[in-house]
């Protein structure tokens, strides 16, 4: 799965880091630069996912599709990619990018990762 994430870095030069984590914060794969703490990245992803999920459920707004937090020097995007998989846990994709990244690239990246991870896990025929 690390290779899948390294492929994201080739999609757009503004994508700086990505990781696939379980909902408990365990890192399954990552392509993270040395300037970013892998543990902090996973913890942020875990907490943001729980908060987003609670908000969506609390508002009876269906299922969480994505979260985007934009700062002056970076954008953090999070999206569940597999729910309750064969490992019994959700898998979440986190992407950190420069603010100049086009949002369409991030949505495209999420869809690519979803498909490739499902293929990797043998969930696609």
C-alpha positions as CSV (number, residue, x, y, z in Angstrom):
1,X,0.0,0.0,0.0
2,X,3.0,2.3,0.5
3,X,3.5,2.2,-3.3
4,X,-0.1,3.3,-3.8
5,X,0.5,6.3,-1.7
6,X,3.9,7.1,-3.4
7,X,1.9,7.2,-6.6
8,X,-0.2,10.1,-5.2
9,X,3.0,12.2,-4.9
10,X,3.3,11.9,-8.7
11,X,-0.3,13.2,-9.4
12,X,0.5,16.7,-8.2
13,X,3.7,18.3,-6.9
14,X,1.6,20.1,-4.2
15,X,0.7,16.8,-2.4
16,X,3.2,16.6,0.4
17,X,2.2,13.6,2.5
18,X,-0.4,10.9,2.7
19,X,-1.2,7.9,5.0
20,X,-3.8,5.2,5.3
21,X,-4.7,4.5,8.9
22,X,-7.2,2.3,10.7
23,X,-9.8,4.1,12.8
24,X,-7.8,3.3,16.0
25,X,-4.9,5.4,14.5
26,X,-2.7,2.5,13.4
27,X,-0.7,3.4,10.3
28,X,-1.2,0.8,7.6
29,X,0.8,2.7,4.9
30,X,2.4,6.1,4.5
31,X,4.3,8.4,2.3
32,X,5.3,11.1,4.7
33,X,8.2,13.5,4.6
34,X,10.7,13.7,7.4
35,X,9.4,17.1,8.5
36,X,6.1,15.6,9.5
37,X,5.8,13.3,12.5
38,X,4.1,10.0,11.4
39,X,2.6,9.5,14.8
40,X,1.2,13.0,14.9
41,X,-0.2,12.7,11.4
42,X,-2.0,9.4,12.4
43,X,-3.3,10.9,15.6
44,X,-4.7,13.9,13.8
45,X,-6.3,11.6,11.3
46,X,-7.9,9.4,13.9
47,X,-9.2,12.3,16.0
48,X,-10.5,14.3,13.0
49,X,-12.3,11.2,11.6
50,X,-14.0,10.5,15.0
51,X,-15.1,14.2,15.3
52,X,-16.3,14.3,11.7
53,X,-18.2,11.0,12.1
54,X,-19.8,12.2,15.3
55,X,-20.9,15.4,13.7
56,X,-22.4,13.8,10.6
57,X,-24.3,11.2,12.8
58,X,-25.4,13.9,15.3
59,X,-26.9,15.9,12.4
60,X,-28.5,12.8,10.8
61,X,-26.6,13.7,7.7
62,X,-25.8,10.2,6.5
63,X,-22.2,8.9,6.3
64,X,-19.0,10.9,6.4
65,X,-17.5,11.3,2.9
66,X,-14.6,13.7,3.5
67,X,-13.2,16.4,5.6
68,X,-11.0,19.3,4.4
69,X,-9.2,21.7,6.7
70,X,-7.5,24.6,4.9
71,X,-4.8,26.7,6.5
72,X,-2.6,29.5,5.0
73,X,0.3,27.0,4.4
74,X,-1.4,23.7,4.0
75,X,-4.6,21.7,3.4
76,X,-5.5,18.5,5.2
77,X,-8.0,16.2,3.5
78,X,-9.4,13.1,5.1
79,X,-11.7,10.5,3.6
80,X,-12.8,7.0,4.7
81,X,-11.7,4.6,1.9
82,X,-13.1,1.3,3.3
83,X,-15.7,0.8,6.0
84,X,-15.7,-2.3,8.2
85,X,-13.3,-4.3,6.0
86,X,-12.0,-7.8,6.5
87,X,-9.7,-6.5,9.3
88,X,-12.9,-5.4,11.1
89,X,-11.9,-1.8,11.0
90,X,-12.4,1.3,8.9
91,X,-9.5,2.5,6.7
92,X,-9.0,6.3,6.4
93,X,-6.9,8.2,3.8
94,X,-5.2,11.4,5.0
95,X,-3.6,13.8,2.5
96,X,-1.6,16.9,3.4
97,X,-1.0,19.3,0.5
98,X,0.0,22.9,-0.3
99,X,-3.0,25.3,-0.6
100,X,-2.4,25.6,-4.4
101,X,-3.5,22.1,-5.0
102,X,-6.7,21.9,-6.9
103,X,-9.6,20.2,-4.9
104,X,-10.4,18.1,-8.0
105,X,-7.0,16.5,-7.8
106,X,-7.7,15.5,-4.2
107,X,-11.1,14.0,-5.0
108,X,-9.4,12.1,-7.9
109,X,-6.6,10.9,-5.6
110,X,-9.1,9.6,-3.1
111,X,-11.0,7.7,-5.8
112,X,-7.8,6.2,-7.1
113,X,-6.6,5.1,-3.7
114,X,-10.0,3.6,-2.8
115,X,-10.0,1.5,-6.0
116,X,-6.3,0.4,-5.7
117,X,-6.6,-0.5,-2.0
118,X,-9.7,-2.6,-2.7
119,X,-7.8,-4.3,-5.5
120,X,-4.8,-4.9,-3.2
121,X,-7.0,-6.4,-0.5
122,X,-8.9,-8.6,-3.1
123,X,-12.2,-6.8,-2.5
124,X,-12.7,-6.0,-6.2
125,X,-13.4,-8.6,-8.8
